[in-house]
Amino acid sequence: MSASQSFDAVIAGAGLIGASIALELARTGLRLAVFDPQLPGTESSWAGAWILSPAPENPGMLPAVPICKASMALYREFIATIEELSGQSCGFRPKGTIEALFSRDVRAELNTIIAVHHGVGLRAEPLSAEDARELEPALSEDLEAAVLRPDEASVDNRALTAAAVEAAKRSGAQFFSGRAVTSIWREGDRCTGLIVGEEKIAAASTIIAAGCFSAVISGVAPFAPVQPAKGQMLALRAPGLPMGRVLWSDKAYLVPRNDGRILAGATVEYVGFEKNVTAGGMEKILSGAIELAPALGNATIEETWAGLRPDSPDHLPILGPTDVQGLFLATGHFRSGILLAPITARLMREWVTLGRASIDCERFSPLRFQAAADAAQTAPA
């Protein structure tokens, strides 16, 4: 079967990652197309809270800190470009984060958090409970201490994704909704495009950016063994409750939006592709949220939902070329997809147009999983 259409590049996945890559490549003059089984941005990009934090949540995330910092440094320019090209606001709020500590052994915990942040070159300032409540009066009286992370931000995920799609379209990218990619089109050691349903779409460069659905595309799983990590969320409205910054604890996070809503979330669940909102999930989020800001006990619940994050076996992103010529991966971003959108788009443009990246991304190579499997097979029993 011959190709029905031909492009310079094709992208599987029209979430923020796919749309950002499309925008970056379209601005170089490449003719490209983006395919998605749904409307653009209606999966993980629609569901997240979108806290922009390069800080590692656990030691396993330390290898991602440099690339997270690099992406954070691009964010203002990224937002400005998208807003200018699309004519739409993205709800960017560069107001910082306060991490609230309730532990009785708060001094040791505070010192550890500050040391970890400073050790990886991130700003973090210790706050007394009184100073924290002066900055954010909604915080609980039971607070023992806090950490101010002034360089962090948040963004309205739904607004940003819609604006990124519009900016990419205005830059020349074509989006095809309701078109599910079933397989990569491979001829020998080269990827020559995508198979969409029964149709072959030819391209010099093929980019898989389908989030947790990437491994469902035939031929991709060896490079991107991603699985869905469900996260439940809810939106609260509490008129008159002041909250300017993201508030964070070990049980929940609160993200104020420009429209007056406060988003709350916390859960990470490995339950396949189901997106049910559960009573247990809501109870966990609400109890953590009310512990952080007790006045939220009187808030109105406006919306509940769940989304599926793309998680890799080592919880690190999967970025770059494969050993199949013309095939590139941009998935596995887990909880950092929104933060990493600017750097992912730039790196994909570099790999596609220059054949190399400006920063070392070996740690995130799609080839690392096959290398690990080969090592396991050859290891002595």
N, C-alpha and C positions, 0 to 999 in steps of 0.2 A: 504494500500500500504506500503510495507516495504521500508527501505532506500536503495538507489542504491549505496551510498558511505557513509563512516563514517570517521570523523576526531575528534581530540581532541577539536578543536575550528574552528568555521567558522565566516567569516566577510563579511557583506554586505557593499560594497563600497570600491573602489580601488583608491581613491584619496590619498593625502598625509597622512591624518589621518588614513585611513585604512591600507595603506602601512607601516606606522610607527608602528602601533600596530602589524601588521603581523611580521615585523622585530623583535620587542621586544619579542614576544611570540615564534617565531621560534628559537631564540637564547637560549631559555630555553629547547629546545628539543621537544616542542609540535608539533604534526602533524596538520597542519592547511591549510585551503583553503580560498581564497578571491574571491568573485563573484561580477561582475559588468556588467551592460548591454552594456557598451562601453569599449573602450580601457582604461587601467589604467591612471588616472590623466588627463582626458580630460574635466572635468567639472570645478568646482570652483578652484581646484588646478592649473589648466592651466591658469585661467583668472586673478588672482589677481596681485597686485603690490608687495605684500609681504614685507611690512615694519614691522620690528620687534620692536614694541614699547609696553611696559607694561603700559604706561600712560593712565589714563582714559580719554575718549573723552567727557564724560559728567558725572554728578553725579550718574546716574543709573549704570554706569560701575564700580563704586568704589569696589563693592564686588568681582570683578574679579581681582583686582590688585595683591593680594597675590599669586594667582595661576599663573598669568602672569609673575610675578617676578621670581617665582620658575622655570618656563619653560625657561625664558631668561637665568637663571643661568646654565641651561643644554645645551644651544645651541651650544657652541663650541665643546663640547664632542659629541653631536648629529651629527653635521656636519662632524667631524673627523671620526667617526665610519662609517657613510654612504659613505664618499669618499673612505675610506680604503677598505670597503667590495665591493663596486661597481666598483672602479677604475675610477670613474667619478667625475668631478668638479661640485660643487653646486652653484658657484657664490656668496659666502658669503662675504659681505662687512660690517665689523664692524667699520664704520667710523662716526657714530652718525647722528643726525638730527638737522637741524636748523628750528625753527618755526618763521616765519616772521610775524611781527605785523605792520599793516598800520593804526591803529586807532589813532585819534587825542588825545584820552584819554589814551595814551599808557602807562603812568606810572601806573595807576590803573590796567590795564589789565596785564601788566608785573608782578606787585607784586602779583596778584591773581594766575597767572600761576606758578610762582616760589613757592608760599606758598602751592599750591595744590600738586606739585611734591615733595617738601620737606616733606610735611605732610604724604605722603605714602611711604617715604623712597627712592625716586628716585632723581638722580642727575639732576639738571637743573641750568644753569648759565645765568644771564642776559647779553646781549650784546648790545652795542650801534650800531646804523646803520652802522657807519664806520667800527667797528670791525667785524660785520657780513659780510660786503662786502669784507673785507680783507681775511676772511676765504673762502668765496664763491663769487668771483667777478661777477658771473652771476646775483646776486640779484639786484633787482630794486633800482634805486636812490630814489624812493618815500618811501622806507622803513623808518619807524619811530624808530623801535628797534627790537630785536630778542631774542630768547631763544635758547641756545645750550643745547641739550640733548645728552651728549657724549657717553652714554652707549648703545644707540640704534644702530640698524643695518638694513641691508636689505639682501635679498637672491634672487637668480633667481628661481622663483617658478617652471618653467617648468623643469629646470635642476635638481632641488632638488627632485621633485616628481619622475622623471625618475630614478634618482640615488637611491632613497629610494625603489622603486619597484625592481630594479635590486639587491640591497643589500638584500632585503627580499627573493627574489628568490634564490640567492646564499646561503642563510641561511636555505633553505628548504621549504619556503612557496610556495604553488601552487596558481597561479592566473588563473581564468577562465573568459576570456573576452566574451562579447556577451551573457552573462548568467544573465538575470534579475531575481532578487529575488522578488517573488510576495507576499510571506507571511512568517511569522515565523511559525514553526511547533510546535504547542503547544498541550500537553497532560495534561489536568487538570491544576495544578498550576506549571507545569514545561515546559520549552522550550527545546525541544529535537533536535532542528536544524532549518534548513531553507527549504522552498519550492521554488525551482528554476524552473520556468515554471510549468511543471507537475511532476517534480522529487523531491523526498524527500532526503535531505542531512542531515545525523545524526551528532550530535556533543554534547559533554558535555557542551560546552560554546558557546553561540551565541552572536556576537557583531554587533550592527547596527551602521554603520559609513557611511551612505549614504548621508550625507549632507542634502540639502533641499529636497531630494527625500525620506528621511527616513520615513516621515509620509505617503507616498504612499504605503509602504509595509504593507500589512494587519496585524493588531494586534499591530502595533507600535505607531499609532497616540496618544493614551491616554498617553503614556510616552514621546512622542516627537512631540508636535504640532508645528512643524517648518513650516515656509513658505519661499519662495525664495525672496531675496532682491537683485534686479538687480543692477549691477555696470557696467558702461561703462568706457572704457579705450582707450587710444591711445598711440602709440609709435612714438617718434620723433627722428630725427637725425639732429644734428647741429654740423658739424665738426668745431673744434677749439673753441667750447664753453666749458670752464672749469666748471666741476661740480663733486665734490667728494662725497658730503653728500646728504642725503634725504633732500629736501626742502619742507616746509609745511606751508600752510596758512589756513584761515577759508574758502577759496574757492576752493583750489586744492592742490594736492601734486605732487612732481616731484621725480622720483626715477631713478638715473643713474645706468646703467648696465655695466658690464665688456666689452660687445661687442660694446660700444659706443652709444647705444641707450639711450634715456631718456623716461621713462614711465610717463604718466600723467593720473590722474583720480580724481574723486570727487563724482560721483553720487551715491545715494541710492534711488532706485525706487521699489515700491511694485506694480508690474504689472503682477503677476502670473509667469508662466514659460517661457514667451517670452524673447528672447535675441536679439531683433533688436537693431542696432545702430541707434540713431536718430540724426537729425540735431540739435535739442535743447540740447541734451546731449553733443554733440561734442562742440557746442558753449560755453556751461557752462565750460567745462574742458579747452578749449583753452583760453578763456578770463581769467580764474584764473591762468593758467600756464603763460601766457604772462605778467600778472600783477606781478607775482613772479619773472620772469626772462624775461625781455622785448626782449632780443636777440632771444628768441624762435619764435618771429614773422617771422623770416627768415628760420626757421627749415623746414625740409621735413617731411611730415606725411608718415610713413612707413607702419603702420598697425592700424586698429581700431577693437575693439571687445567688447563683453559684457559677463559677467558671472553672476552666481546666488549664492549668499551667503546664508547659512542656518541661518535664524533668528528665535529665540524663542520668546514667548510672552513677556518675561522680558529682552530680548537681552543678556542673560547670557548663557553659555554653558550648555549642558545636558550631565552629566557624571555619570556613575556608574551603580550599579546593580538595578534591579527592584524587585517587589514582585512576579515576575514569576521566579522561580528558573532556573538559567542557562542563563538568558537573561540580557545583558548589553547594555548600550547606550553610544555612543560617537559622539554626533552631536550638532547642534545649536551653533557652535563656532562664527558665524556671521563674524565680520571683523578680528578676532584673530585666525583663524584656523591654519595659518602657525606658528605663535608664539607659540601656545599651543600644537603643534604636539609632542614635546619631553615629556612634562609632561603627556599628554593624554596617550601616549604609555606606559609610566612607570606605571601610575595608573591602566590602564587596565591589565597590567601584574600582578600587585599586587592583584587586585580583583579576577582575574581568578586563579592565582596559590596559593595565600595566604588567600583569602577570606576577605581581609581588605586592606585599603589604608593607606599610611604613612602620609598623611596630611588630614585635615578636609575638606571634599567635600560635606557636607550636603546641603550647599546652592545651589549646582548644581545637586541635586538628580533628577532623572527622575520621582520620586514620588510626586514632589512638585505641579505639575499641577492638579493631582487628588485631592490632599489635598486642593488646592485652590478652586476647583469646589465643593467639599463637604462643605467647609466653606461657600461658597456663597449660597448653597442650604439651609443651616441651619440658616443663618442669619435672624434676624427679619425683616419683611417688613417695 
